[in-house]
């Protein structure tokens, strides 16, 4: 899987970083981003929950 955060859509709610902190963080502007090297989800079981928790659906998962 590959995870993408749509920066144009992100509002910085931070739900992804709270739900799956091993995969997501927030940049200096407060917008969500995937941690370097974690674009594959790092086998974190909470990644799909983090996607569902995003209030603006700014996170997309592309399954391989």
C-alpha positions in Angstrom: 0.0 0.0 0.0 1.0 3.6 -0.5 -0.3 6.5 1.6 -0.9 10.0 0.2 -2.0 13.1 2.1 -3.7 15.7 -0.1 -2.3 18.9 1.3 -4.8 21.0 -0.7 -7.6 19.3 1.3 -5.9 18.9 4.7 -7.2 21.3 7.4 -4.7 20.2 10.1 -7.1 18.5 12.4 -4.3 16.1 13.3 -6.6 13.1 13.7 -4.2 10.9 11.6 -1.2 11.8 13.7 -3.2 11.1 16.9 -4.5 7.8 15.6 -1.3 6.5 13.9 1.6 8.5 15.2 4.1 6.0 13.8 3.0 6.9 10.3 1.7 10.5 10.3 2.9 13.8 11.7 2.2 17.4 11.1 4.5 19.8 9.3 5.4 23.4 10.4 2.1 24.7 9.0 0.1 22.1 11.0 -0.8 20.1 7.9 -0.6 16.3 8.0 2.1 14.4 6.2 3.4 10.9 6.1 6.7 10.3 8.0 9.7 9.7 5.8 10.0 6.0 5.0 6.5 5.2 6.3 4.7 5.7 2.9 3.9 2.0 2.9 2.1 2.2 6.2 4.9 0.5 8.2 2.5 -2.4 9.0 0.7 -0.1 11.5 -2.7 -1.6 12.2 -4.2 1.9 12.8 -3.5 3.4 9.4 -6.9 2.5 8.0 -8.5 4.0 11.1 -6.5 7.2 10.7 -7.9 7.4 7.1 -11.5 7.1 8.4 -10.8 9.6 11.2 -9.8 12.4 8.8 -12.7 14.9 8.9 -12.0 16.1 5.3 -10.9 12.8 3.7 -7.5 14.2 2.9 -5.7 10.8 3.1 -5.8 8.2 0.4 -4.5 4.7 0.5 -3.5 3.0 -2.8 -3.5 -0.7 -2.4 -0.8 -2.6 -4.3 
